Amino acid sequence: MDLLDSIMKSMDKPPSLSQKEKKIQRAKKEFLQKQQEKEKESISKFNTQVLEQISTFINDANARKLTYEPMDKIHRTAIHELVENAGLLSYSFGTEGESRYVMIFKKEFPPSEEELAAYRRGEEYDPNAKKDDPAVESDQENDKDFKPSRDYREKYMKIVGKESGVEAAKITVPNKNFGFVPSSNKRDQRSIEETLNEIRSRKRSKKENDDNSEMQAASEGK
């Protein structure tokens, strides 16, 4: 018997569970299994209901959006998945745990950034509200009536003159030095054989120049 065996035998065995404790653990396990089954059944019924609503929404030509009641994250996630599979758009708005809800849209009628911003603020979106807003109309009228405090035409007229700009515009001619070259002049008019022969000629010239440089360097070294 080695030292490890003696230590193991000297240690107290873990206390065994009584029949009562075993029954309690078994009851807890059964309860959790039943709860999981109920949740699965509830989610299945919920998904079926949502699919029916989505089908009705898609087939309704006049419907552009569909709003759900506030719900928990599990059910919102289920809606997002079903909506994505159906080829629709979905967004969540509201405060988590209080009034978070899902709104779905058809892809051919996506929400604008202004509409999404209104929902995120917890407001109802009215596309005509901005047009009828007196503050917006007032700003537009002010823009129309706006006049600069200084006449810049008069300022630059003293520098360049009244007619110089007009006359310069009439006689302006593109400067070929700055890339205004007809596209026809940019095309290579040579044949493939001519191009290859020129490349070979350049390579030979380069090689001869390199050889001459090496010979000159060798002679100078001597």
Buried (B, 14 or more C-beta within 10 A) or exposed (E): EEEEEEEEEEEEEEEEEEEEEEEEEEEEEEEEEEEEEEEEEEEEEBBEEBEEBBEEBBEEEEBEBBEBEBBEEEBBEBBBEBBEEBEBBBBBBBEEEEEBBBBBBBEEEEBEEEBBEBBEEEEEBEEEEEEEEEEEEEEEEEEEEEEEEEEEEEEEBEEEEEEEEEEEEEEEEEEEEEEEEEEEEEEEEEEEEEEEEEEEEEEEEEEEEEEEEEEEEEEEEE
